Amino acid sequence: MTLFPNLDIRLWILAAGRLLSQIGIGFTLFYAPLFFTDDVGLSATAIGLGLGSQSVSGMFGRFAGGSMADSPRWGRRRTLLISAAISAVADGCFVITNDFTGFVIANLLMGLGVGLYWPATEAVVADLTTVHNRNEAFAIVRLADSLGLSAGVVLGGAMIAAFQAYRLLFALDGITFIVFYAIVAIAITETLSTKTTAGNFWQGWQVAMCDRTLQIYVVVNSLFTLYLSQSQSTLPLYLNRFTSLDNHAAVGGIFTWAIVLTAFCQLPMARWLKRFAQPHALMIALAFWAFTFFSTWLVGQQLITPPAFVLIGLTTMALGTVAYTPIASALVVGIAPKELRGVYLSVNSMCWAVGYLIGPPLGGWALDHTMAHQFWLWLMASTLGGVLILRSLQLRMQSQTSH
């Protein structure tokens, strides 16, 4: 087996663009909540509400983005260009904001840009692959995302340690979106089939909303994305506030390890999971997340001494992430009608908006009250419900295949 699969050159170009864009996101991903809490003076609840507002506009962006990606008038490429432009403007707002209102406006714009981005970019991957190489193709673009995040977090941490230049990180993030715009404009041709005919702009949503298999999947996928939102918003604040890891550099260093591990494990994990049915593979991902939540609770109770056990917990978080992300996208492409890939992948992406709408405010509220430690046990218990939903999804998919 070769190290990398044989894929369309446009997919490799897209992966390179995503890597660059994710470097910019890595500059701010874990440090932004810390900056706006400690330097600007916003509370954990305000941070959670601000990040949650990004999901509100992200929902609208995903809703429109799915139909735009499937529309001959817009297509995948033009939708990607619009999303990059809006995201660059959002970073400009982050650079100049000094209060909660500005923080919310910047998050609303970023949510809209990200919402338009995901259905289109995932549809491009689906268009350029077959059922035989789709898992690995999604793993490759996720690998590019992870490598970019790894580099961004490392570089961002170094800049913070040297200069405390948080706002410069937002500016650099905006520049990466501008470069991504240029890459798409110059090197990515439209992948939407020329045979696609224009219809009612929203009609694909009627089909998607009536698809029972998709409905079941949406429930468990929203649970996964809620977990991811905790790892990026609540968990850094929890470790900074309730454990001996009480400085930004220590928290950033530990999360750097998790992101680097995610990059190294992405492709091997995708290949290993090919032996399992997709719902079964997602059950394995839930097991990794359950251990992460349990280990976080142990550290918070000071039953285990950080940072060693924190590293173990974030290792399983990384494994749970790489087991989830490519399989989830490939599963949705498999159940979607070819002409509605954008809409179905928009539903998949919308689950991220739901998770990030609920997750940060919920986690911030827990940290500001008396349930900061029990919160992780609740999350761990919820993984059992996820297993039951996935089992139901697996049985339904098997029944459809047999017929």
N, C-alpha and C positions, 0 to 999 in steps of 0.2 A: 504493500500500500504506500503510495506516495505521501510525502509530508503534507502537500496542499492539493486539493481537488482541481480538476481541469474545468475552469469556469469561463464564461463569456468575459471578454476584456472590459466591457462596460461595467460589469459587476466589480472588477478589481479597481477600476477608477472610482466608482461610487464608494467602495470601502476606503480608499485613500482619502477621499473627501470627508467621509465620516470620521476617520481617525483625526484629521486636522481639526474638525469642528469639536470633537470630544476633548481635544487638548484644551480648548478654550473653556469648555464646560467644567473640566477638571480643575481649572484655576479657581473656580468659585463654589463648586458643589458642596464641599464640607465646610469651607471657611466662611461662606456668606452668612449662615445662621449665627456663627460665633461673632462675626464682625458686627452685625446689626443688633446683637444682644449686648455685647460688652462695650463697643465703641459708640454706637448710635444711641443705645439705651432702651431698645425695645424689649418687652417682656417675652418669655417663652410662648405665652399664649398669643401675643401679637405676631410673633414670628410664624407660628402655626397658622394663624388666620391669613397672613400675607401669602405664605406658600400655598395655602388652600385656595386663595383667589386665583392663583395661576391655573389651578385645575378647572375653575369655572369657565374661564375663557378657553382653556384647552378642550373642554367638552364641545364648545361651539366650533372651534377650529377643526376638531376631528370629524364632527358631523358634516361640516361643509367640505373638508378635505377629502373625505371618502368619495363623495359624489363628484367633486372636481377631478379627482384622479381617474375616475371611470368615464368622464365626459370627453368626447372628442374635441370640444371647444377649449378645454383647459389641459387635460392630460396630466401624466405624472411629472413631466419636466417643468412645466410652467408653475405647477403647484409648489414644487421644491424651491423654485426661484423666489416666489412670493414669501414663503416661510422664512427663507434665509434673510431677506430684507427686513421683515418685521422683527426677527430676533436680534438683528444688529441694532435696530432702533431701541429695543428694550434694554440692551446693555448700556446704551447711552443714557437712558433714564436712571439705571442703577448707579452710574458714575456720579450723577449730580444730586441724588436724593439724600435728604437728611432727616426724614420723618416717616411716620407710618403711612401717610397718604401717598407719598412718592414711592414708597416701597410697594404698596399695593398696585399702583399704576404700572410700575415696571414689571411686576409679576403678571399682571393681566396681559400685557403685550407679549411677554415671553411665553406665556401659556398659549396664546393665539398662534404664535409662530411655530411652537413645538407641535401644537395640535394639527396644523396643516402639514407639517413635515412627515409625521410617522406613517399615515396611510399611503402616501405617495412613495416614500422610500422603500417600504415593505412590499408594495405592489411591484416596484421595479425588480426587486430580488425574485419575486414569484414569477414574473414574466420571463426572466432570463434563466430559469432553472426547470428541471423536471422532477418528478416525484422521487427519482433515485438519488439525486444530489442536493435536494432542497434543504434537508437538515443541515448538511455540511455548509451549504451556501449561507444559510442564516447564521451558522456558527462563525463563518469567516467575517461577515459584517459586524457581528457582535464582538468578535476578536478585535477588529479595528476599533470599535467603540471602547473596549476595555484597555487596549494599548494607549489610546488617546487619553482616556481618563487617568491612567497610571502616570503618563508623562505630565499631564496637567496638574495632578495633585502634587507630584514631586516638585515640579517647577514652582507651583504656587506656594508650597510650603517653604521652599528656599527663599523666595522673594519676600514672604512675610517675615521669616526669621532675620533676613538681612536688612529690610527696609520698612517693614510694617506697611507696605503699599497695597492695601486692600483695593482701593478704587482703581489703581492701575490694572489690577487683575480683571476687573469688569471691562475696561477699555480693550485689553488684549483679547478677551472673549469675543467682543464685538468685531474685532479685526478678523478673527478666524471665521466668523459667519460671512463676512464679505469675501474672503478667499474661497469659501465653500460655494458661494454664489457664482464666482467666476469659473470654478471647476465644472459645475453643472452646466453653465451657459456655454462653455467652450467644448467640453468633452463628452457630455451625456446626450445621446439622441433619444427621442421619444420612443418608449417601449410599448405604449398602448397600441393594440392591434388596429391596423387601418380598416379592418372589417367591422369594427365597432360602429354602430349607428347611434345617432343622437336620439334620445328619448326624453321622457319626463326627468328633470334633473334629480328629483328625489325618489323616483319609483323603486330604486334598488333597496331603499330602506324598508319598504313594505314587505319585500321578500325576506330580508334579513330578520326583521322583527317577528316574523311568523315561523322562523326556523327553530324548532324545539331543541335540536342538538346544539345550536348556537346559544340558545337561552341558558341551557344547563352549563355550558362552558363559561359564559359570562360571569356567573356567580362565583365559580372557583377562581377564575382569572382575576377578578376584582380582589379576592382574598390575597392572592400572590402579590399584587401590586401594592396592597396595603402594607404587606411585610417589607417590600422594597422601600416604601416611603419612610418607614420607621428607621431603616438602616441609614438613610441619608439625612434625616432631620432630627428625630427624637434620640436615636442612639448616641450620636456625637455629643449632644447636650447632656444626656444622662451620664456618660462616662466622665465628662468634664465637671459635672456638678456633684455627683454622688459617689465617686470613686477617687482613689489616689492619683488618677490620671487627670490632674487639675490644671493642665496647661495645654495650649493649642498645639504646640509642637508634638507632644506625646500622642494626643488624639489623632492628629494628622498623620503621624508616622505609622500608627497601627492600621489606620484605614488605607494607607498606601500599600501596606502588605496585602490587605484583602483584595485591592484592585489589581495589583501585580499578579496575585495568584489566579484571579479571575481570567486574566489574559492568558496565562500559561495553560490553564485547564480547559479553556473554551472548546477547542477543536477535539482534544482527546475525549472529553466528556460526551460531546455530540456523537462521536463514532462509537463509544462504548454503549450509549443508550439506544443505538439503532436496533439492538437485539430485543428491545422491549416495545410493547405497544405504547403509543404516545401517552394515553392516560396513566399507564403504569409508570412511565418515566417521570411524569409529574408527581406521582406519589413519592417517588424517591427524593425529589426536590423538597417536598413537604417535610420529610424526615430530617433533612439537613437543617431546614429552618427551625424545626422544633428544638433541636439541640442548641442552636444559636440563642433562642429565647431563654432556654433553661440555664445556659451558661451565663448569660447576662444577669439573670436573677441571682445566681450564686455569687457573682462578683459584687453586685450591689448589696447583698447581705453580708459581705466580707467573710463568707465561708471559704472563699478561694482568693488567693492573693494575686492581683493583677501585677504586671501586664501579661504574664505567661498564659493564664487561662482565657484572658480576653482575646489573645491571638488564636487560641484554639476555637473559640466561639466564632470569631470573624472568618476563620478558615472554613468552617461549615457554612457560614453565610455566603461566602464566595462560591462554594460548591453548589449550594442550593440555587444561586443565581444562574450559574452556567448550565445547570440541568434544566432550568425553567425556560430561559429566554428563547433559544432557537426552536425548541420543541413546540412551544406555545404558538409561535408564528406559523410554523410548518403545519400544525394541526388545523389552524383556521383556513389556510390555503387549501388544504385537503377537503374541507367540507363546503367551500365556497364555490358557487358557479363561476366559471372563468370570466364572464363578462361583469361580474360584481365583486371582483377581488378587492378593489379599492374600498367599497362599502364594508365588506366583511372584515377587512383588516382595520378599517376605521373603528368598527365595533371592538375589535381586539385592543386597539390603542385607547379607545374610550374607557376601557377597564382601568387603564393606567390613570386616567383623569379621575375616575371614581376613587381609586385607592389613594391618590395624592390629595383628593379633596377631603376625604375622611381622616386619613392617617396623621398628617402633621398637626391639625387642630386637636385631635384626640390625644396624641402623644404629648403635645405642649400642655394641654389641660391636666393630664396625669402628672407631669413633672411639677406643675405649679401647685398641686394639691397633695393629698396624703397617699395617693395610690401609685406613686412612681415605681415602687418595687413590685407590687402585685400585678402591674400592667403587663410585665413580661410573662407571667404565668398565664394570664388570660390569652395572650397571643399564642402561647404554646398549646393551650387547650383547643384553640380554634383550628389547629392543623388537623385534628381528628375529624372535624366536620368537613374539612377539605378532602380528606381521604374518602369519606362516604360519597361526596358529590362526584368525585372522579370515578369511583366504582360505578355509579349510575351512568356516567357518560360513557365509560368503557363498554358496558352492556348494551347501550343504545347503538353505539357505533358498530359493534359486532353484529347486532340484529339487522342493521341497515346493509352491512356488507353481505350477509347471508341471503338477503332478498334481492 
